[in-house]
């Protein structure tokens, strides 16, 4: 019997596109997030932003700080747009994240927020180290050369 392809009903809500440019990504991790009803409704309409946010380990818990979820206008009980939101992760992973941020000087950067195939909101965070300006220029030069190489191969000049 042939293997059935996986059905992934994966809807991206917010993406931090600049994270891979500003940071050297080490490892990434999928975490859950605690939200209120009006926040989920607002996210279903695609009104959220994680570009300026970061994750932090504080008092033995993982928090998403400075993320924006627009208020849902038809909600009976609204929510604060830029409140701190608790992230759900195992104790083992929390200890690893704390170790990488406090001892190794890494940063926890949110990469993408999405609805998974079960309809739950998930957040992909990464442990990363900030890039210097010369590292950013090298990355940009490498990307430009890749584009130029593809152009040359396509046209055969």
C-alpha positions as a printed Julia matrix, in Angstrom:
157×3 Matrix{Float64}:
   0.0    0.0     0.0
   1.35   3.44   -0.94
   2.18   5.89    1.8
  -0.38   8.69    2.05
   1.03  12.22    1.87
   0.73  14.16    5.1
  -2.12  16.62    5.21
  -0.79  19.85    6.62
  -3.29  22.57    7.19
  -0.61  25.08    8.12
  -1.63  28.76    8.11
   1.06  31.34    8.82
  -0.29  34.24   10.87
   2.84  36.34   11.45
   6.42  35.98   10.31
   9.61  37.68   11.45
  11.34  37.92    8.07
  14.14  40.1     9.34
  15.25  37.61   12.0
  17.38  35.54    9.62
  19.07  38.7     8.37
  19.81  40.2    11.82
  20.64  36.96   13.67
  22.67  33.82   13.08
  20.11  31.1    13.89
  21.47  28.2    15.97
  18.48  25.96   16.8
  14.72  26.37   16.56
  11.87  25.03   18.66
   8.09  24.86   18.32
   6.27  26.12   21.42
   2.65  26.64   22.39
   1.25  29.99   23.45
  -1.49  30.93   25.93
  -4.02  33.28   24.31
  -7.45  34.67   25.11
 -10.46  34.15   22.84
 -10.38  37.61   21.3
  -6.68  37.19   20.49
  -7.34  33.96   18.59
 -10.23  35.56   16.68
  -8.02  38.5    15.75
  -5.24  36.16   14.63
  -7.64  34.25   12.39
  -8.15  37.5    10.48
  -4.34  37.83   10.2
  -3.87  40.89   12.37
  -0.71  40.19   14.35
   2.96  41.07   14.25
   6.03  39.49   15.87
   8.71  41.54   14.1
   9.75  43.55   17.16
   9.2   40.85   19.77
  11.49  38.51   21.65
  11.18  35.62   24.09
  12.65  35.65   27.59
  13.04  33.16   30.44
  11.91  34.91   33.62
  11.23  33.3    37.01
  11.24  29.79   35.59
   8.74  30.57   32.8
   9.07  31.42   29.12
   7.39  34.66   27.96
   6.81  36.32   24.6
   7.4   40.04   25.04
   6.25  42.94   22.82
   4.27  40.93   20.27
   1.29  42.71   18.73
  -2.17  41.21   18.25
  -4.75  43.74   17.06
  -7.91  44.14   19.14
 -10.91  42.2    17.88
 -13.69  44.75   17.39
 -16.61  42.34   17.91
 -15.24  40.89   21.16
 -17.21  41.33   24.34
 -14.09  41.25   26.5
 -11.1   42.66   24.64
  -7.4   42.18   25.25
  -4.33  44.34   25.62
  -2.47  44.49   22.29
   1.14  44.26   23.52
   0.8   42.21   26.68
   3.32  39.56   27.71
   2.13  36.12   26.65
   3.21  32.9    28.32
   4.82  30.26   26.12
   4.41  26.54   26.78
   7.52  24.39   26.72
   8.81  21.32   28.59
  11.03  21.75   31.65
  13.96  20.16   29.85
  13.68  22.6    26.94
  13.18  25.51   29.35
  16.41  24.6    31.13
  18.23  24.4    27.79
  16.86  27.78   26.71
  17.78  29.37   30.04
  21.29  27.95   29.74
  21.77  29.27   26.21
  20.5   32.76   27.06
  22.18  33.31   30.44
  25.46  31.45   29.99
  26.14  31.53   26.27
  24.74  35.01   25.53
  22.2   33.88   22.94
  18.87  35.56   22.19
  15.45  33.91   21.83
  13.94  35.22   18.59
  10.42  34.36   17.37
  10.52  33.28   13.71
   6.94  32.45   12.76
   3.51  32.24   14.4
   1.01  29.88   12.8
  -2.03  27.66   13.18
  -1.02  24.0    13.01
  -3.06  21.21   11.42
  -5.17  20.83   14.61
  -6.06  24.53   14.65
  -3.78  25.41   17.59
  -1.6   28.51   17.58
   2.09  27.62   17.65
   5.18  29.78   17.69
   8.56  28.8    16.32
  11.35  30.4    18.34
  15.08  30.16   17.73
  18.18  30.55   19.81
  20.32  33.0    17.89
  23.34  35.22   18.12
  23.25  38.76   16.76
  25.17  39.4    13.54
  27.66  42.22   13.14
  27.44  44.56   10.15
  30.21  42.77    8.24
  28.38  39.45    8.71
  25.21  40.99    7.28
  27.13  42.32    4.27
  28.69  38.9     3.67
  25.26  37.25    3.79
  23.88  39.81    1.34
  26.84  39.36   -1.04
  26.41  35.58   -0.93
  22.7   35.9    -1.72
  23.4   38.32   -4.59
  26.01  35.99   -6.06
  23.53  33.1    -5.88
  20.98  35.15   -7.84
  23.61  36.18  -10.4
  24.75  32.58  -10.82
  21.16  31.43  -11.41
  20.69  34.18  -13.98
  23.86  33.14  -15.82
  22.88  29.48  -15.81
  19.41  30.27  -17.09
  20.52  32.46  -19.99
  23.68  30.52  -20.77
  25.79  33.63  -21.45
